[in-house]
Amino acid sequence: MNLLAIEEPRSRPSERQRPVRLWHPRRVLVTPTALDHAHGRQIVARAERLGLPIERLKSNRLTGLRDENPRRAYVEAKATLAVVTAPPTKLKLQPIPPSADWRFDLAEGCPAHCQYCYLAGSLSGPPVTRVYANLDAILDNLESYLGQGGVTSTSQARAAEGTTFEASCYTDPLGIEHLTGSLSAAIRHFGAWNAPVQLRFTTKFAAVEPLLGLPHHRRTRARFSVNAAAAAHYEGGTAPLADRLAAMGSLARAGYPVGLTIAPILPVADWPDAYDALLRDAAEALADVREPDLTVELITHRFTPGSKTVLEGWYPGSDLPMRETERTRKLTKFGSVKYVFPSDLMKAMRAHLTERIAVRLPFAHILYWT
Ligand code: SF4
């Protein structure tokens, strides 16, 4: 890597944003109970306005989505939106270290096609995008968790964030926002919640226009999931990297705390230069933001035997490096196996990224490396 190389003047990411392409599912399934909720009816109305084909189901169960060919089941499911009600178990929140005190879900599933999708290890069945109609209950439920956090709230460095709630563990809420409006509703909810709380979401999409004017009162941190440009071919169906960075700049100018979720970090070709270029572009996107409130989360690539099997079924032929012989085998605290990069490589990547963040984004606050 030559960090002293003269950099060509380039257009800023904020100047390169193209018209945003929004996902239009081929099928919209609606359960009867979803229609009992005003938010469910609003989602259906949005789908109707977009001219999407809507199937009103007779039962609340989604059936007929499985196929013995995993690739075919995947393709059909990824083109399907289901409007459902979140089951009562969804109202019992779980801690989600290291990101937040609590995880809550506005939806489950995502229309994009990332070959390293972290959902592969956590969702069961075909990856239909299920969006929740009982949004009022989901948001009203959060209040009982105020002040109860055991992750960020008990961290000396992060307690000032208040009780933190992560909304993107099982979905990309911005990627489906044009169909649901759920993320905007959550941002409004936290904006009106006059307490030490923070809504957190991360996204690989860029359609932030509807969020810009919301009364967020700085209680939402919008993080953009980004990677070195050499990894772009792994992220089918997402917004281009330059658009995500431009979207981050737009939200920062609208007063939102923002963040970079650099994930999954991979030793792509010339990885030191590749990640430095990413940080340079992120800095450019924020160049005209006065005192940007920026956090950085650093997540290396890992896989489990289960997630590898699912991803190989979804993306046969992917060149994503997932050879066990090139990894270190570790046990999670729950006793399951995961494969991470060898310790020397981890240390080298961590040292390099940390150093380049200090140079490129000196105002950034690194939340964690994992
Ligand atoms: S955008 Fe995120 S949730 Fe969606 S497919 Fe990609 S990694 Fe998975």
Residues whose N, C-alpha, C, O or C-beta is under 5 A from the ligand:
A	BS01	SF4	C110 A112 H113 C114 C117 Y118 L119 T171 D172 K204
